[in-house]
Amino acid sequence: MELRADGSRPGLWTGFLRSAKLFPDRPAVVAQGTSLSYRQLREVAVRIAACIQAHREGSSTPLTAVFAHRGATAFAGVLGSLLAGNGYVPLNRTFPVERTRSMLVRSECRSIIVDAESLPQMDALMAGVDEPLLVIAPGLENPRPYRERWPLHIIVGAADLDGYADWREPDAREDAIAYLLFTSGSTGVPKGVMVAHRNVAAYVDHAAERFAVTELDIVSQTFDMTFDLSASDMFVAWERGACVCCPSQKTLINPGRFIRDQGLTVWFSVPSMVALMKQSGLLKPGGFPSLRLSLFCGEPLPVASVAAWAMAAPNSVVENLYGPTELTIACTGYRWDPKRAPLEAEMGIVPIGAPFPGMNVLVVDEHLNEVGPGADGELLMSGPQMSLGYWKDPEKTAAAFVVPPGRKEMFYRTGDRVRRPAGDGPLTHLGRMDSQVKILGHRVELGEVEAVVREASGVDGVVAIGWPVTSSGYGGIEVLIEGGPVDLDRLRAAVAARLPDYMVPRRWHVRSRLPRNANGKYDRKAMPAVLGDSQ
């Protein structure tokens, strides 16, 4: 991304605008069976931006909600928000309305972009909104009924939007919010992570170069916009004139067919999608010859999953990325090498690699003092991708963004346990700090149990949980396995031969599919609810 004369970075939208000038007729987005060129997407986004600017009040919060799902309106809404000088707040109609309303109200948005499929939820959503909103619905042909039902709000339909052409490119500050993303909070109230333009620009600059993206690439969009990995797909692709290809939820039932039918060159997903494809027999050797790059992030990546994927995509470089939302999309990376990687892995999990440029790593003990080489501890990181903190929550921000003893720089506490490299080796991910449970007085790493079960069963989709809850910790360990069939008698014996008695799972649960959250990752909090009768 080009810098201004003063060395600062321009707004996140500038990469898209440059590509729209260089490649106006190339496809920018393919979604819901519709292809939009850069020229077409720019035209819709600019009208949305002009509409927001025309109705903006000086005191309004510079944020716009995007209540749209996996379609052209979602992408145009994101760009329109940014082109108006606002950050975007993604909302998802598959979430409970109460949760969506909480996000909308807490973000203090005064404008919302909604697609036709989400409009039916708007009555319930608006019931708790007391401040006037600008509602932009690019797919709404007849806004009159909505204006009658919602007299407090301004409703802009498709025909109205055509009248907005007076757009002025904004002059965003580097620290202005590019997007506000709500993530799960330990109290049950979602936390709003404020990610600045400079945070995303630092990631996009490195990623576009690292992944050698060009206008000829066709990039998958498997993530919903409420998951920050979606920002990588969009802005890295648009930085270089590539096409973002967004499948429907129905299409994602068979990801392999999606890859082949669309001729994808870049794939990006959570690792559990690979585990499911492997278990379902969808990773045939040489099955995805068009892929030149495969990226995985969001969960630990099993070595066995990568090995199977690499055979299915023989022309593809495979990278394991790591990064919490607070560190902007991904902040470390590890390139798979079939000879070296298995030797550098721990517990059958691919390393998370080395930090991206400018990102600093600390591995610390419980007192936030750095541990020695080869020791494990909590991962702390700082640098240009570290976000601004939590929206209107200084207490949570102060708890998560800290200055360790003897340091002057602020670091983010990831809550992830890693091993500090000895020498020039990679960072290895050992699980969450809270994945260590106490069983009969013994401390047990659930990741170690999962690693043994994965190796013994040959199944990648394995989740271990402590259960049931007791006054001193947990009564034992239970394992959930995705897929099958599994010879449980043989598996029990194999695991018992490798683990002490207190670590051997007391019950085993084989399910055709394990619960996943909205981001496609295994939903560990939902696992106890599906235990049922087991062996």
DRENLO-309622 format. One record per residue (C-alpha): residue in three letters; x, y, z. Coordinates in steps of 0.001 Angstrom, whole numbers. Last residue first. Layout:
// DRENLO-309622
REC   resn         x         y         z
REC    Ala         X         Y         Z
...
***
This chain:
// DRENLO-309622
REC   resn         x         y         z
REC    Gln    -19736    -45778     25411
REC    Ser    -22128    -42920     25074
REC    Asp    -25627    -41734     25900
REC    Gly    -25928    -37963     25493
REC    Leu    -22751    -35889     25072
REC    Val    -24336    -33202     22908
REC    Ala    -24822    -30468     25523
REC    Pro    -21309    -30931     26914
REC    Met    -19830    -29993     23487
REC    Ala    -21462    -26573     23128
REC    Lys    -18679    -24662     24919
REC    Arg    -16119    -26330     22668
REC    Asp    -17685    -24945     19503
REC    Tyr    -15370    -26375     16847
REC    Lys    -14604    -23583     14402
REC    Gly    -16876    -22657     11492
REC    Asn    -16992    -18975     12414
REC    Ala    -20650    -19151     13479
REC    Asn    -19771    -21856     15990
REC    Arg    -19378    -25538     15253
REC    Pro    -20964    -28548     16887
REC    Leu    -19488    -31943     15993
REC    Arg    -20602    -33906     12943
REC    Ser    -21186    -37624     12393
REC    Arg    -20759    -38134     16117
REC    Val    -18625    -40599     18068
REC    His    -18624    -40043     21833
REC    Trp    -16142    -41696     24174
REC    Arg    -16354    -41868     27948
REC    Arg    -13777    -42108     30751
REC    Pro    -11004    -40589     28668
REC    Val     -7541    -41756     29816
REC    Met     -5735    -38889     31547
REC    Tyr     -6220    -40152     35131
REC    Asp     -5001    -43612     34104
REC    Pro     -1679    -42428     32719
REC    Leu     -1502    -42127     28923
REC    Arg       170    -44215     26215
REC    Ala     -1143    -47757     26679
REC    Ala     -4541    -46398     27706
REC    Val     -4778    -44619     24337
REC    Ala     -4177    -47824     22366
REC    Ala     -6563    -49853     24541
REC    Arg     -9319    -47303     24270
REC    Leu     -8848    -47109     20488
REC    Arg     -9050    -50872     20054
REC    Asp    -12284    -51030     22034
REC    Leu    -13606    -47915     20286
REC    Asp    -13217    -49256     16770
REC    Val    -14184    -46030     15004
REC    Pro    -16649    -45688     12118
REC    Gly    -16372    -42820     11950
REC    Gly    -16842    -39099     11753
REC    Glu    -16159    -36488     14413
REC    Ile    -14809    -37780     17695
REC    Leu    -15805    -36413     21091
REC    Val    -13628    -37281     24077
REC    Glu    -14538    -37169     27743
REC    Ile    -12101    -36463     30541
REC    Gly    -12748    -36977     34234
REC    Gly    -14545    -35746     37340
REC    Tyr    -13523    -32161     36751
REC    Gly    -12036    -29440     38941
REC    Ser    -12112    -29553     42741
REC    Ser    -15813    -28788     43320
REC    Thr    -16739    -30949     40354
REC    Val    -17623    -30267     36718
REC    Pro    -18461    -33357     34709
REC    Trp    -16567    -33405     32427
REC    Gly    -13231    -31992     31210
REC    Ile    -13264    -31789     27450
REC    Ala    -11403    -33479     24606
REC    Val    -12185    -32642     20955
REC    Val    -11113    -34824     18010
REC    Gly    -11708    -34184     14282
REC    Asp     -8375    -35407     12881
REC    Val     -9220    -39124     12808
REC    Gly     -6432    -41707     12468
REC    Ser     -7662    -43238     15709
REC    Ala     -4378    -43633     17606
REC    Glu     -2820    -40424     16284
REC    Arg     -5911    -38323     16860
REC    Val     -6467    -39851     20318
REC    Val     -2883    -39092     21379
REC    Ala     -3069    -35493     20115
REC    Glu     -6458    -34900     21746
REC    Val     -5126    -36048     25126
REC    Glu     -2128    -33728     24786
REC    Gly     -4390    -30829     23808
REC    Leu     -6470    -31417     26933
REC    Glu     -3430    -30609     29060
REC    Val     -3976    -32277     32426
REC    Arg     -3096    -31026     35898
REC    His     -3548    -33805     38452
REC    Gly     -5642    -33378     41616
REC    Leu     -8215    -35951     40553
REC    Ile     -8472    -34217     37150
REC    Lys     -7465    -30531     36960
REC    Val     -7822    -28819     33599
REC    Gln     -5336    -27072     31300
REC    Ser     -7266    -25692     28341
REC    Asp     -7406    -22301     30125
REC    Met     -3984    -21222     28876
REC    Arg     -5173    -22193     25420
REC    Gly     -3294    -24805     23475
REC    Leu       336    -25766     22884
REC    His      1104    -23621     19835
REC    Thr      4654    -23904     18546
REC    Leu      6757    -20858     17699
REC    Pro      9296    -21750     15062
REC    Gly     12958    -22735     15441
REC    Asp     15858    -20274     15187
REC    Gly     17475    -21140     18501
REC    Ala     15222    -22558     21179
REC    Pro     11799    -21276     20269
REC    Arg      9478    -20137     23046
REC    Arg      6776    -22749     23398
REC    Val      3210    -21509     23227
REC    Arg       200    -21170     25502
REC    Asp     -2510    -18882     24176
REC    Gly     -4271    -16320     26395
REC    Thr     -3363    -13667     23811
REC    Arg     -2157    -11000     26229
REC    Tyr     -1609     -7897     24096
REC    Phe      1609     -5978     24677
REC    Met      2340     -2346     25562
REC    Glu      5933     -1165     25221
REC    Lys      8081       140     28033
REC    Arg      9241     -3193     29374
REC    Gly     10875     -4179     32666
REC    Pro      7739     -5831     33974
REC    Pro      5121     -6346     31232
REC    Val      3102     -3380     29907
REC    Val      -460     -4613     29420
REC    Phe     -3320     -4821     26926
REC    Ala     -5755     -7514     28121
REC    Ala     -6666     -6229     31602
REC    Ala     -6503     -2548     30642
REC    Thr     -8787     -3140     27650
REC    Lys    -11288     -5068     29758
REC    Glu    -11421     -2160     32225
REC    Pro    -11478       534     29523
REC    Asp    -14643      -868     27903
REC    Lys    -16114      1654     25459
REC    Trp    -15087      -461     22461
REC    Tyr    -12261     -2813     23367
REC    Gly     -8631     -2177     22470
REC    Leu     -6945      -135     19733
REC    Ser     -5675     -3157     17829
REC    Met     -2134     -4580     17743
REC    Gln     -1192     -4909     14074
REC    Pro      1595     -2305     14234
REC    Gly      3444     -4076     17045
REC    Ser      2860     -6032     20223
REC    Met      2548     -9676     21199
REC    Leu      2181    -11769     24347
REC    Leu      2141    -15563     24223
REC    Glu      1615    -17316     27542
REC    Gly      4246    -19834     28634
REC    Asp      6470    -22650     27475
REC    Ala     10219    -23152     27843
REC    Gly     12613    -23882     24966
REC    Pro     14409    -20570     25346
REC    Gly     13842    -19060     28807
REC    Val     10612    -17533     30065
REC    Glu      9903    -13792     29944
REC    Asn      8302    -12336     33065
REC    Leu      4542    -11758     32877
REC    His      4025    -12980     36471
REC    Glu      2259    -16141     35251
REC    Asp      5202    -16903     32952
REC    Val      5937    -15154     29689
REC    Val      6556    -15732     25984
REC    Leu      7153    -12344     24374
REC    Val      6865    -11685     20647
REC    Asn      7212     -8459     18672
REC    Met      5380     -7711     15429
REC    Gly      7177     -5314     13084
REC    Pro      7186     -7739     10174
REC    Phe      5013    -10842     10775
REC    Pro      5912    -13119     13675
REC    Ala      7408    -16574     13062
REC    Gly      5843    -20012     12908
REC    Ile      2466    -21206     14131
REC    Pro      3751    -24760     14359
REC    Val      1643    -27620     12878
REC    Ile       -55    -29751     15548
REC    Gly       713    -33456     16116
REC    Met      1377    -32882     19810
REC    Glu      4292    -30638     18839
REC    Ala      5385    -29969     15281
REC    Glu      9000    -29213     14320
REC    Leu      9726    -32746     13077
REC    Pro      6441    -32888     11148
REC    Ala      7322    -29526      9522
REC    Arg     10809    -30323      8206
REC    Lys     10201    -32985      5579
REC    Pro      6698    -32091      4362
REC    Asp      7441    -28332      4455
REC    Trp      4496    -26188      5457
REC    Arg      5037    -22427      5643
REC    Tyr      4456    -21006      9109
REC    Gly      2882    -17632      9798
REC    Thr      2459    -15133     12604
REC    Cys       264    -12030     12969
REC    Ala     -3059    -13015     11455
REC    Ile     -6393    -11134     11257
REC    Thr     -5623     -8067     13338
REC    Leu     -3845     -8610     16672
REC    Glu     -7029     -8132     18741
REC    Thr     -8863    -10561     16450
REC    Pro     -6476    -13323     17502
REC    Gly     -3724    -14387     15110
REC    Tyr     -2153    -17509     13691
REC    Leu     -1485    -18623     10138
REC    Asn      -582    -22098      8857
REC    Glu       631    -21895      5266
REC    Val       374    -24387      2404
REC    Val      1954    -23752     -1013
REC    Ser      -243    -25351     -3645
REC    Asn       520    -27303     -6803
REC    Pro      -215    -30700     -5231
REC    Ala     -3621    -29658     -3837
REC    Ala     -5160    -33018     -2867
REC    Met     -1776    -34353     -1720
REC    Ala     -1129    -31185       296
REC    Trp     -4578    -31479      1871
REC    Ala     -3869    -34996      3169
REC    Ala      -535    -33941      4680
REC    Val     -2097    -30780      6082
REC    Ser     -4824    -32707      7883
REC    Ala     -2339    -35217      9317
REC    Val      -215    -32399     10750
REC    Pro     -3209    -31104     12694
REC    Leu     -3894    -27334     12453
REC    Pro     -4801    -25676     15765
REC    Glu     -7705    -23280     15193
REC    Gly     -8423    -19903     13577
REC    Cys     -6128    -20092     10549
REC    Phe     -5451    -22067      7394
REC    Leu     -4123    -20805      4069
REC    Ser     -3760    -22723       800
REC    Leu     -1911    -21174     -2158
REC    Arg     -1488    -22314     -5777
REC    Leu     -4859    -24026     -6037
REC    Ser     -5918    -24999     -9572
REC    Pro     -4909    -28668     -9171
REC    Phe     -7542    -29409     -6516
REC    Gly     -8237    -33167     -6685
REC    Gly     -4617    -34235     -7188
REC    Pro     -4925    -36938     -4538
REC    Lys     -8560    -37079     -3359
REC    Leu     -9458    -35030      -300
REC    Leu    -13250    -35427      -242
REC    Gly    -13301    -38745      1631
REC    Ser    -15721    -37505      4287
REC    Gln    -13097    -37728      7062
REC    Lys    -10684    -35667      5003
REC    Met    -13340    -33068      4202
REC    Leu    -14275    -32868      7908
REC    Ala    -10658    -32439      8981
REC    Val    -10151    -29788      6297
REC    Met    -13154    -27816      7534
REC    Ser    -11755    -28134     11073
REC    Pro     -8632    -26292      9912
REC    Val    -10445    -22953      9407
REC    Ser    -10470    -21729      5832
REC    Phe     -8509    -19896      3131
REC    Trp     -8064    -21156      -440
REC    Val     -6278    -19239     -3191
REC    Thr     -6286    -20273     -6870
REC    Leu     -9975    -21110     -7131
REC    Gly    -11195    -22560    -10421
REC    Gln    -14804    -21790     -9513
REC    Asp    -16158    -25279    -10215
REC    Arg    -13066    -27013     -8786
REC    Ile    -12868    -25167     -5469
REC    Phe    -16661    -25251     -4992
REC    Arg    -16719    -28991     -5752
REC    Gly    -14156    -29540     -3028
REC    Pro    -16067    -27388      -548
REC    Asn    -19122    -29694      -672
REC    Ile    -21465    -28473      2070
REC    Leu    -19970    -25063      1323
REC    Thr    -22316    -24699     -1642
REC    Lys    -25327    -24771       678
REC    Gln    -23818    -22056      2884
REC    Ser    -23418    -19956      -251
REC    Pro    -19975    -19539     -1748
REC    Cys    -18075    -16225     -1894
REC    Cys    -15458    -15753     -4619
REC    Val    -13271    -12679     -4101
REC    Cys    -11543    -11708     -7363
REC    Ala     -8028    -10257     -7530
REC    Gly     -7132     -6627     -8314
REC    Arg     -4036     -6485     -6075
REC    Glu     -5302     -4624     -3001
REC    Trp     -8780     -6026     -3681
REC    Ala     -7594     -9572     -2935
REC    Val     -5741     -8574       247
REC    Phe     -8724     -6476      1308
REC    Met    -11481     -8994       823
REC    Asp     -9988    -12345      1789
REC    Ser     -8077    -10854      4697
REC    Ala    -11159     -9060      6025
REC    Ser    -13027    -12384      6065
REC    Leu    -10465    -13584      8625
REC    Asp    -12151    -11136     11025
REC    Phe    -15169    -13400     11578
REC    Thr    -18419    -11361     11666
REC    Met    -17981    -11081      7906
REC    Asp    -18730    -14779      7481
REC    Phe    -15747    -16835      6411
REC    Thr    -15440    -19109      3368
REC    Gln    -14408    -16305       995
REC    Ser    -12191    -18050     -1552
REC    Val     -9753    -16077     -3715
REC    Ile     -9568    -16167     -7499
REC    Asp     -6167    -14845     -8539
REC    Leu     -5423    -13289    -11916
REC    Glu     -5254     -9740    -10547
REC    Thr     -2212    -10780     -8531
REC    Val     -1466    -12067     -5001
REC    Ala      2167    -12889     -4193
REC    Phe      1220    -14497      -838
REC    Arg      3969    -12726      1102
REC    Glu      3498     -9453      -814
REC    Ala      -265     -9237      -410
REC    Ala        65    -10513      3162
REC    His      2652     -7947      4257
REC    Asp       865     -4848      3015
REC    Val     -2538     -6263      4012
REC    Tyr     -1433     -6870      7623
REC    Ala        67     -3400      8107
REC    Ala     -2960     -1858      6370
REC    Val     -5302     -3674      8743
REC    Asn     -3648     -2192     11828
REC    Arg     -3224      1241     10216
REC    His     -6951      1410      9446
REC    Ala     -7758       716     13087
REC    Val     -9325     -2372     14635
REC    Met    -11625     -1765     17612
REC    Val    -12644     -5076     19192
REC    Gly    -16204     -4987     20575
REC    Lys    -16609     -7556     23342
REC    Pro    -19786     -9629     23330
REC    Val    -21625     -9917     26684
REC    Gly    -21699    -13491     28014
REC    Thr    -19343    -12587     30856
REC    Ser    -16431    -14420     29200
REC    Gly    -16950    -12335     26071
REC    Ser    -17572    -13648     22571
REC    Thr    -16347    -11384     19793
REC    Phe    -17826     -8179     18366
REC    Leu    -15880     -6652     15494
REC    Leu    -15551     -2927     14979
REC    Tyr    -14032     -2196     11599
REC    Ala    -11737       410     10060
REC    Ile    -11683      2477     13264
REC    Ala     -9739      5720     12893
REC    Asp     -6153      5468     14133
REC    Glu     -4634      6117     10714
REC    Arg     -6898      9132     10287
REC    Ala     -9319      9006      7408
REC    Asp     -9441     11735      4757
REC    Pro    -12702     10905      3066
REC    Glu    -13291     10689      -703
REC    Arg    -16254     12937     -1444
REC    Trp    -19371     11435     -3000
REC    Asp    -22096     13523     -4613
REC    Ala    -23831     10753     -6589
REC    Tyr    -26859      9856     -4509
REC    Gly    -29972      9698     -6680
REC    Asp    -29595      6036     -7587
REC    Leu    -29940      5188     -3903
REC    Asp    -33554      6350     -3914
REC    Ala    -34448      3779     -6591
REC    Ala    -32952       919     -4592
REC    Gly    -34442      1895     -1232
REC    Val    -33442      4450      1410
REC    Ile    -35385      4404      4682
REC    Ile    -34873      7255      7146
REC    His    -35973      6245     10667
REC    Leu    -38481      7451     13260
REC    Pro    -41432      6638     10990
REC    Trp    -40610      2900     11116
REC    Arg    -43776      1052     10113
REC    Glu    -44857      3618      7517
REC    Arg    -41357      3984      6153
REC    Tyr    -41102       214      5936
REC    Pro    -44309       -47      3935
REC    Arg    -43080      2720      1555
REC    Pro    -39635      1198       778
REC    Asn    -40750      -522     -2426
REC    Glu    -37870     -1878     -4526
REC    Leu    -35563     -2862     -1665
REC    Gly    -32315     -4443     -2921
REC    Pro    -30014     -1534     -2040
REC    Ala    -31484     -1275      1493
REC    Ile    -29956      1704      3291
REC    Val    -31446      2375      6728
REC    Leu    -30407      5725      8226
REC    Leu    -31242      5359     11884
REC    Pro    -33001      7552     14426
REC    Glu    -32251      6583     18046
REC    Asp    -34595      4345     20060
REC    Val    -33533       948     18719
REC    Gly    -35037     -1996     20613
REC    Ala    -37894     -2755     18256
REC    Met    -35600     -2108     15297
REC    Leu    -34219     -5660     15393
REC    Ala    -37615     -7337     15566
REC    Asp    -38887     -5369     12595
REC    Met    -35543     -5749     10804
REC    Gln    -35550     -9525     10782
REC    Pro    -37554     -9741      7557
REC    Leu    -35046     -7333      5918
REC    Ser    -32133     -9777      6244
REC    Glu    -32758    -11524      2912
REC    Ala    -33133     -8221      1054
REC    Asp    -29770     -6882      2233
REC    Val    -29285     -4293      4954
REC    Ile    -26935     -1330      5299
REC    Ile    -27182       416      8667
REC    Ser    -26610      4019      9711
REC    Arg    -26507      5769     13077
REC    Cys    -24240      3185     14675
REC    Glu    -23981      3490     18459
REC    Ser    -21863       302     18619
REC    Arg    -23748      -773     21747
REC    Val    -27126      -494     20019
REC    Leu    -26162     -2496     16955
REC    Met    -24265     -5142     18904
REC    Ser    -27109     -5612     21387
REC    Arg    -29604     -5775     18525
REC    Thr    -27587     -8568     16917
REC    Arg    -27519    -10529     20175
REC    Glu    -31261    -10117     20653
REC    Val    -31895    -11114     17038
REC    Pro    -30187    -14469     17573
REC    Phe    -27351    -14891     15058
REC    Thr    -28053    -16206     11535
REC    Arg    -28877    -12634     10476
REC    Asn    -25247    -11622     10938
REC    Leu    -23963     -8152     11756
REC    Pro    -20690     -6606     10575
REC    Val    -19736     -3205     12055
REC    Tyr    -18035     -1018      9455
REC    Gly    -15763      1969     10035
REC    Asn    -16884      5234      8567
REC    Gly    -15246      7635      6105
REC    Ala    -18009      7280      3529
REC    Leu    -15711      5126      1411
REC    Leu    -15325      2802      4396
REC    Ser    -19058      2325      4842
REC    Gly    -19577      1908      1098
REC    Leu    -16814      -701       921
REC    Val    -18376     -2830      3654
REC    Gly    -21851     -2318      2243
REC    Ala    -20778     -3194     -1292
REC    Phe    -19396     -6487        27
REC    Ala    -22513     -7277      2052
REC    Thr    -24838     -6114      -721
REC    Ala    -23154     -8501     -3180
REC    Gly    -23921    -11534     -1033
REC    Arg    -22676    -13658      1841
REC    His    -24920    -12118      4497
REC    Ala    -25999     -8548      5060
REC    Phe    -26536     -6393      8127
REC    Val    -23606     -4021      7647
REC    Ala    -23603     -1520     10522
REC    Thr    -22020      1881      9922
REC    Leu    -19576      3589     12287
REC    Pro    -18375      7201     12569
REC    Thr    -20486      7932     15679
REC    Ser    -22728     10892     14913
REC    Ser    -21976     14364     16221
REC    Gly    -21488     16024     12854
REC    Glu    -24651     14552     11442
REC    Arg    -24403     12313      8426
REC    His    -27296     12176      5999
REC    Ala    -25480     13197      2811
REC    Gln    -22328     11330      3832
REC    Ile    -24224      8080      4284
REC    Cys    -25905      8484       889
REC    Ala    -22604      9320      -802
REC    Ala    -21053      6170       680
REC    Ile    -23916      3978      -555
REC    Arg    -23616      5582     -3978
REC    Val    -19844      4989     -3944
REC    Ala    -20298      1335     -3014
REC    Val    -22723       700     -5879
REC    Glu    -20443      2330     -8466
REC    Arg    -17291       707     -7067
REC    Leu    -18872     -2731     -7281
REC    Gln    -19785     -2164    -10920
REC    Arg    -16354      -837    -11927
REC    Tyr    -14529     -3614    -10038
REC    Ser    -16689     -6134    -11853
REC    Leu    -19613     -7785    -10112
REC    Ser    -20395    -11461    -10680
REC    Thr    -23709    -12883     -9517
REC    Gly    -24404    -16535     -8684
REC    Gln    -24945    -15776     -5021
REC    Ala    -21496    -14151     -4825
REC    Val    -18651    -13437     -7260
REC    Val    -16731    -10300     -6342
REC    Ala    -14095     -8056     -7954
REC    Pro    -14397     -9413    -11498
REC    Arg    -12126     -7668    -14026
REC    Asp    -13677     -4828    -16004
REC    Pro    -12244     -1906    -14056
REC    Phe     -8734     -3405    -13653
REC    Leu     -6334      -478    -13108
REC    Lys     -8851      2106    -11885
REC    Ala    -10854      -362     -9817
REC    Ser     -7543     -1748     -8507
REC    Arg     -6573      1712     -7254
REC    Leu     -9983      2202     -5659
REC    Phe     -9760     -1165     -3903
REC    Gly     -6317      -421     -2522
REC    Thr     -7516      2995     -1371
REC    Trp    -10350      1614       776
REC    Leu     -8173       911      3828
REC    Gly     -7459      4608      4271
REC    Pro     -4073      6135      3538
REC    Arg      -923      5192      5463
REC    Ser      1319      7810      7035
REC    Gly      4805      8642      5767
REC    Asp      4195     12406      5495
REC    Ala      4034     12177      1677
REC    Arg      1340      9531      1953
REC    Leu      2269      5881      1781
REC    Glu      1396      3405      -972
REC    Met         0         0         0
***
